[in-house]
């Protein structure tokens, strides 16, 4: 479970809001004076760390409660705030959770936007929706704060335009842009009348196992996300973001590694394939195989032979791929099937469905075998487990 906390943050030790207290410097955004009257009773004392409630513009953050085993997810919706505070709060969120930049929009009077930021520890994945806007990251901002990161934007709806270095590029639905936070940029997003939607990945440049001089050639270029490795990247990022609330803290480092592997495979597709470490390809292949298994769990004929054939590899190569990651193919399938059965056994809408039918639905054709496997995994019989939730 995730609890909702309302917090107000200070940036660089000073108040962000222009004109609210003596001794502070202007905010990053360049729109401070227009919002000064919206900041009711602002003082630096009001901006101390920790939960705050009241009329202050803020960031809604979904954080794990003490004892919860969940990855940190930040949910932000400007519709939860008064119209006059929405744009200011969105800006505050982007500076705190993403990267400092100047932001302008024709919709500042009623800025309707949302974000779901998944923090995997070093790698951040953000599902974003916002109206048309203009953003700029200047050399002065980079000198002040340079995380030496890369950002990859997968556009799902609307369009983006980025001007970085000598590149001036636009992207549309299911297209990808890569840009460098250590170099100035000027960007635009437009999708009137509907909001722009996309998934943004931010990651340290040093974690990318590709030659920096070659990756630099891809910054500011439009890359396809509709077919081949691009389609794999698009599907992975959208699913990763959609399932954010269900990940555990143990999943975080694994998902960060997996995300970097998929990104590397995608970028390497547009570069010299020889520059990519072999383990990167194997990581991307493992992701593809696991996705195939998840989609075919209900098929009782699913086996290492059918999986290997579907991916044009030998069964021996398939087994080696899983063994390198501390598992066997059969065990991975069994665990996924048991997870689906356990979920269905607790679903009140399926309370009238026999246990054997639920088992068969997920590929267990032998009820006795299913009962033994379930008891081994969860310490109780399927029927007893279901009764706990009725």
C-alpha positions as CSV (number, residue, x, y, z in Angstrom):
1,X,0.0,0.0,0.0
2,X,1.2,3.5,-0.7
3,X,0.4,6.5,1.5
4,X,-0.1,10.0,0.1
5,X,2.1,12.7,1.6
6,X,1.9,16.4,0.9
7,X,5.4,18.0,1.1
8,X,7.1,21.3,0.2
9,X,10.7,21.3,-0.6
10,X,13.5,23.9,-0.6
11,X,15.8,24.1,-3.6
12,X,19.6,24.7,-3.1
13,X,18.8,25.9,0.5
14,X,16.7,28.9,-0.5
15,X,13.1,29.6,-1.2
16,X,12.2,29.0,-4.9
17,X,9.5,31.7,-4.9
18,X,10.6,35.1,-6.2
19,X,9.9,38.0,-3.8
20,X,8.6,35.9,-0.9
21,X,11.4,36.6,1.5
22,X,14.7,38.6,1.8
23,X,18.0,37.2,0.6
24,X,16.6,34.6,-1.9
25,X,17.5,34.5,-5.5
26,X,15.0,34.1,-8.4
27,X,13.6,30.7,-9.2
28,X,14.7,28.6,-12.2
29,X,11.5,29.1,-14.0
30,X,11.5,32.8,-14.9
31,X,7.8,33.2,-14.0
32,X,8.2,34.2,-10.4
33,X,6.5,37.6,-10.3
34,X,3.3,36.4,-11.9
35,X,2.9,33.8,-9.1
36,X,4.0,36.0,-6.2
37,X,0.4,36.8,-5.2
38,X,-0.5,33.1,-5.3
39,X,2.0,32.3,-2.5
40,X,-0.2,33.2,0.5
41,X,1.9,33.9,3.6
42,X,5.1,32.4,2.2
43,X,8.2,32.5,4.5
44,X,11.4,30.5,4.4
45,X,10.3,29.0,7.7
46,X,7.3,27.5,5.9
47,X,9.6,25.7,3.5
48,X,11.4,23.5,6.0
49,X,11.6,19.9,5.1
50,X,8.8,17.5,6.0
51,X,5.1,17.2,5.5
52,X,3.2,20.4,5.2
53,X,-0.5,21.1,4.7
54,X,-2.2,24.3,3.8
55,X,-2.4,26.7,0.9
56,X,1.1,26.1,-0.4
57,X,1.7,24.7,-3.8
58,X,3.2,21.3,-3.4
59,X,4.2,17.9,-4.7
60,X,1.9,15.0,-4.0
61,X,4.3,12.1,-3.4
62,X,3.2,8.5,-3.0
63,X,5.8,6.9,-0.6
64,X,5.9,3.5,1.1
65,X,4.6,3.4,4.6
66,X,7.1,2.2,7.2
67,X,7.5,-1.6,6.8
68,X,6.1,-1.7,3.3
69,X,8.2,-3.5,0.7
70,X,7.5,-1.3,-2.2
71,X,9.5,0.8,-4.7
72,X,9.3,4.6,-4.4
73,X,6.6,5.9,-6.7
74,X,5.6,9.6,-6.9
75,X,2.1,10.3,-8.2
76,X,1.4,13.9,-9.1
77,X,-1.9,15.5,-10.4
78,X,-2.4,19.2,-10.8
79,X,-6.2,18.6,-10.7
80,X,-5.7,18.0,-7.0
81,X,-4.8,21.7,-6.6
82,X,-6.5,25.0,-7.2
83,X,-6.2,26.1,-10.8
84,X,-4.1,29.1,-9.8
85,X,-1.4,26.9,-8.3
86,X,-1.2,24.1,-10.8
87,X,1.5,25.4,-13.1
88,X,3.7,26.5,-10.3
89,X,3.4,23.1,-8.6
90,X,4.1,21.3,-11.9
91,X,7.3,23.3,-12.2
92,X,8.2,22.5,-8.6
93,X,7.8,18.8,-9.3
94,X,9.9,18.8,-12.5
95,X,12.8,20.5,-10.7
96,X,12.6,18.2,-7.7
97,X,11.9,14.9,-9.4
98,X,13.4,15.4,-12.9
99,X,15.8,18.1,-14.0
100,X,15.9,22.0,-13.6
101,X,14.7,23.8,-16.7
102,X,12.8,26.9,-17.7
103,X,9.2,26.1,-18.5
104,X,6.6,28.3,-20.2
105,X,3.1,27.4,-21.4
106,X,0.0,29.0,-22.9
107,X,-2.0,27.0,-20.3
108,X,-0.4,28.4,-17.2
109,X,-3.7,29.8,-15.9
110,X,-5.1,26.2,-15.6
111,X,-2.3,23.7,-16.2
112,X,-3.8,20.2,-16.2
113,X,-1.0,17.6,-16.0
114,X,0.0,14.4,-14.3
115,X,3.1,12.4,-13.6
116,X,3.9,9.0,-12.2
117,X,7.7,8.8,-11.3
118,X,9.2,5.4,-10.6
119,X,12.5,5.6,-8.8
120,X,14.5,2.4,-9.4
121,X,17.6,3.7,-7.7
122,X,19.8,5.5,-10.2
123,X,17.3,5.0,-13.0
124,X,14.0,6.9,-13.1
125,X,11.0,6.2,-15.3
126,X,8.2,8.8,-15.5
127,X,4.8,8.5,-17.3
128,X,3.9,12.1,-18.1
129,X,0.8,13.9,-19.5
130,X,0.7,17.7,-19.9
131,X,-0.6,20.4,-22.2
132,X,1.5,22.3,-24.8
133,X,4.6,23.9,-23.3
134,X,8.1,25.2,-24.0
135,X,11.2,24.2,-22.0
136,X,14.7,25.3,-22.0
137,X,17.8,24.1,-20.2
138,X,20.5,26.7,-20.2
139,X,24.3,26.6,-19.8
140,X,23.9,28.5,-16.5
141,X,21.6,25.8,-15.1
142,X,24.1,23.1,-16.2
143,X,26.9,24.8,-14.4
144,X,24.8,25.1,-11.3
145,X,23.6,21.5,-11.4
146,X,24.8,18.8,-13.7
147,X,23.8,15.2,-12.9
148,X,25.6,13.9,-16.0
149,X,22.5,12.0,-17.1
150,X,20.8,11.1,-20.3
151,X,17.0,11.4,-20.9
152,X,15.1,9.3,-23.4
153,X,11.6,10.4,-24.3
154,X,9.1,7.9,-25.8
155,X,6.2,9.9,-27.2
156,X,2.8,8.2,-27.0
157,X,0.6,11.0,-28.0
158,X,1.2,14.4,-29.6
159,X,4.6,15.6,-30.6
160,X,8.0,16.8,-29.3
161,X,10.6,19.0,-30.8
162,X,14.1,19.2,-29.4
163,X,16.9,21.6,-30.4
164,X,20.3,20.4,-29.0
165,X,23.6,21.2,-30.5
166,X,23.3,21.1,-34.3
167,X,20.2,18.8,-34.2
168,X,16.6,20.2,-34.6
169,X,14.3,17.2,-34.5
170,X,10.6,16.5,-34.1
171,X,9.0,13.3,-33.0
172,X,5.5,11.9,-33.1
173,X,3.6,9.0,-31.6
174,X,5.8,5.9,-30.9
175,X,9.0,7.8,-31.7
176,X,11.9,8.3,-29.4
177,X,14.2,11.3,-28.7
178,X,17.5,11.0,-26.7
179,X,19.1,14.1,-25.1
180,X,21.9,14.9,-22.8
181,X,21.3,16.9,-19.5
182,X,24.9,18.2,-19.7
183,X,24.3,20.1,-22.9
184,X,21.8,23.0,-23.4
185,X,18.5,22.3,-25.1
186,X,15.4,24.1,-26.2
187,X,12.3,22.0,-26.5
188,X,8.6,22.2,-27.4
189,X,5.7,19.8,-26.8
190,X,2.3,20.1,-28.6
191,X,-0.9,18.0,-28.8
192,X,-3.8,20.4,-28.8
193,X,-6.5,19.9,-27.8
194,X,-5.5,16.6,-26.0
195,X,-2.5,16.5,-23.7
196,X,1.0,15.3,-24.7
197,X,1.7,11.8,-23.3
198,X,5.0,10.0,-23.0
199,X,7.4,8.0,-20.9
200,X,10.6,9.7,-19.9
201,X,13.7,7.6,-18.7
202,X,16.5,9.4,-16.9
203,X,19.7,7.5,-16.2
204,X,23.4,8.3,-15.4
205,X,25.4,8.5,-18.6
206,X,28.2,6.4,-17.0
207,X,25.8,3.4,-16.6
208,X,25.4,3.0,-20.4
209,X,27.9,0.4,-21.6
210,X,28.4,2.1,-25.0
211,X,31.2,4.4,-26.2
212,X,30.2,8.0,-25.2
213,X,31.4,9.4,-28.5
214,X,29.0,7.1,-30.4
215,X,26.0,7.7,-28.1
216,X,26.6,11.4,-28.6
217,X,25.8,10.9,-32.3
218,X,22.3,9.8,-31.4
219,X,21.4,12.8,-29.2
220,X,18.7,14.9,-30.8
221,X,17.9,12.3,-33.4
222,X,14.5,10.9,-34.1
223,X,14.5,7.1,-33.4
224,X,11.7,4.7,-34.3
225,X,9.8,3.0,-31.5
226,X,7.1,1.2,-33.7
227,X,9.0,-1.8,-35.0
228,X,11.8,-4.2,-34.1
229,X,13.8,-3.3,-31.1
230,X,12.0,0.0,-30.9
231,X,8.7,-1.8,-30.5
232,X,10.2,-3.9,-27.7
233,X,11.5,-0.7,-26.0
234,X,8.0,0.9,-26.3
235,X,6.2,-2.1,-24.9
236,X,8.6,-2.5,-22.1
237,X,8.5,1.2,-20.9
238,X,4.7,1.5,-21.1
239,X,4.3,-1.8,-19.1
240,X,7.0,-0.9,-16.6
241,X,5.3,2.4,-15.8
242,X,1.8,0.9,-15.7
243,X,2.8,-1.7,-13.1
244,X,4.7,0.7,-10.9
245,X,2.6,0.3,-7.8
246,X,3.2,-3.5,-7.6
247,X,7.0,-3.6,-7.6
248,X,8.9,-4.4,-4.4
249,X,12.1,-2.9,-3.2
250,X,13.9,-6.1,-4.2
251,X,12.6,-5.5,-7.8
252,X,14.1,-2.1,-8.0
253,X,17.8,-2.9,-8.7
254,X,16.7,-5.7,-11.1
255,X,14.4,-3.5,-13.0
256,X,17.0,-0.8,-13.2
257,X,19.5,-3.3,-14.7
258,X,16.8,-4.6,-17.0
259,X,15.8,-1.1,-18.1
260,X,19.5,-0.3,-18.9
261,X,19.8,-3.5,-20.9
262,X,16.8,-2.7,-23.0
263,X,17.9,0.9,-23.6
264,X,21.4,-0.3,-24.5
265,X,20.0,-2.8,-27.0
266,X,17.8,-0.1,-28.6
267,X,20.6,2.4,-28.9
268,X,23.1,-0.2,-30.1
269,X,20.6,-1.0,-32.9
270,X,21.3,2.4,-34.3
271,X,25.1,2.2,-33.8
272,X,27.8,-0.3,-34.4
273,X,26.6,-3.6,-33.1
274,X,30.1,-4.7,-32.3
275,X,30.3,-2.1,-29.6
276,X,27.7,-3.8,-27.4
277,X,28.7,-6.3,-24.7
278,X,27.3,-9.8,-25.4
279,X,25.5,-9.8,-22.0
280,X,23.4,-6.8,-23.2
281,X,21.9,-8.8,-26.0
282,X,21.3,-11.7,-23.7
283,X,19.5,-9.5,-21.2
284,X,17.2,-8.1,-24.0
285,X,16.5,-11.7,-25.2
286,X,15.7,-12.8,-21.6
287,X,13.2,-10.0,-21.4
288,X,11.6,-11.0,-24.7
289,X,11.4,-14.6,-23.6
290,X,9.9,-13.8,-20.3
291,X,7.2,-11.6,-21.9
292,X,6.4,-14.5,-24.3
293,X,5.9,-16.9,-21.3
294,X,3.7,-14.4,-19.5
295,X,1.5,-14.1,-22.5
296,X,1.2,-17.9,-22.9
297,X,0.9,-19.1,-19.3
298,X,-2.6,-20.4,-20.0
299,X,-1.4,-22.8,-22.7
300,X,-0.8,-26.2,-21.1
301,X,1.5,-27.0,-24.1
302,X,3.9,-24.2,-23.1
303,X,7.4,-25.9,-22.7
304,X,11.1,-25.1,-23.2
305,X,10.9,-26.6,-26.7
306,X,8.0,-24.4,-27.8
307,X,9.6,-21.3,-26.2
308,X,12.9,-21.9,-27.9
309,X,11.3,-22.5,-31.3
310,X,9.3,-19.2,-31.0
311,X,12.6,-17.3,-30.5
312,X,14.7,-19.2,-33.0
313,X,17.2,-20.5,-30.4
314,X,18.0,-24.1,-29.3
315,X,16.4,-25.5,-26.0
316,X,20.0,-25.7,-24.7
317,X,20.6,-22.0,-25.3
318,X,17.3,-21.2,-23.6
319,X,18.2,-23.2,-20.5
320,X,21.6,-21.6,-20.3
321,X,20.0,-18.1,-20.6
322,X,17.8,-18.8,-17.5
323,X,20.6,-20.5,-15.6
324,X,22.8,-17.4,-16.0
325,X,20.1,-15.6,-14.0
326,X,19.8,-18.2,-11.3
327,X,16.6,-20.0,-12.4
328,X,15.4,-22.8,-14.6
329,X,12.8,-22.4,-17.4
330,X,10.4,-24.8,-15.7
331,X,10.6,-23.2,-12.3
332,X,10.1,-19.7,-13.8
333,X,6.9,-20.9,-15.6
334,X,5.6,-22.7,-12.5
335,X,6.2,-19.6,-10.2
336,X,4.4,-17.3,-12.7
337,X,1.4,-19.7,-13.0
338,X,1.2,-20.1,-9.2
339,X,1.1,-16.3,-8.8
340,X,-1.8,-16.1,-11.3
341,X,-3.7,-18.8,-9.5
342,X,-3.1,-17.2,-6.1
343,X,-4.4,-13.9,-7.4
344,X,-7.5,-15.6,-8.8
345,X,-8.2,-17.4,-5.6
346,X,-8.5,-14.1,-3.7
347,X,-10.6,-12.4,-6.4
348,X,-14.2,-12.1,-5.0
349,X,-15.6,-12.1,-8.6
350,X,-14.2,-15.7,-9.1
351,X,-15.4,-17.1,-5.7
352,X,-17.9,-19.5,-7.4
353,X,-15.3,-20.9,-9.8
354,X,-13.9,-24.3,-8.7
355,X,-10.2,-24.4,-7.7
356,X,-9.5,-27.0,-10.4
357,X,-10.9,-24.6,-13.0
358,X,-8.6,-21.8,-11.8
359,X,-5.7,-24.2,-12.0
360,X,-6.6,-25.3,-15.5
361,X,-7.0,-21.7,-16.6
362,X,-3.3,-21.2,-15.9
363,X,-2.0,-24.4,-17.4
364,X,-2.2,-26.8,-14.5
365,X,-4.0,-29.9,-16.0
366,X,-3.4,-32.2,-13.0
367,X,-5.4,-30.9,-9.9
368,X,-3.3,-33.1,-7.5
369,X,0.0,-31.8,-8.9
370,X,-1.3,-28.2,-8.7
371,X,-2.4,-28.7,-5.0
372,X,1.1,-30.1,-4.1
373,X,2.9,-27.2,-5.9
374,X,0.6,-24.6,-4.3
375,X,1.2,-26.0,-0.8
376,X,4.9,-26.1,-1.3
377,X,5.0,-22.5,-2.5
378,X,2.5,-20.9,0.0
379,X,2.4,-23.4,2.9
380,X,-1.3,-24.1,2.6
381,X,-3.8,-25.8,0.2
382,X,-5.5,-23.7,-2.5
383,X,-8.9,-24.2,-0.8
384,X,-7.6,-23.1,2.6
385,X,-5.8,-20.1,1.1
386,X,-9.1,-19.0,-0.6
387,X,-11.0,-19.3,2.6
388,X,-8.7,-16.8,4.2
389,X,-10.0,-14.1,1.8
390,X,-13.7,-14.9,1.9
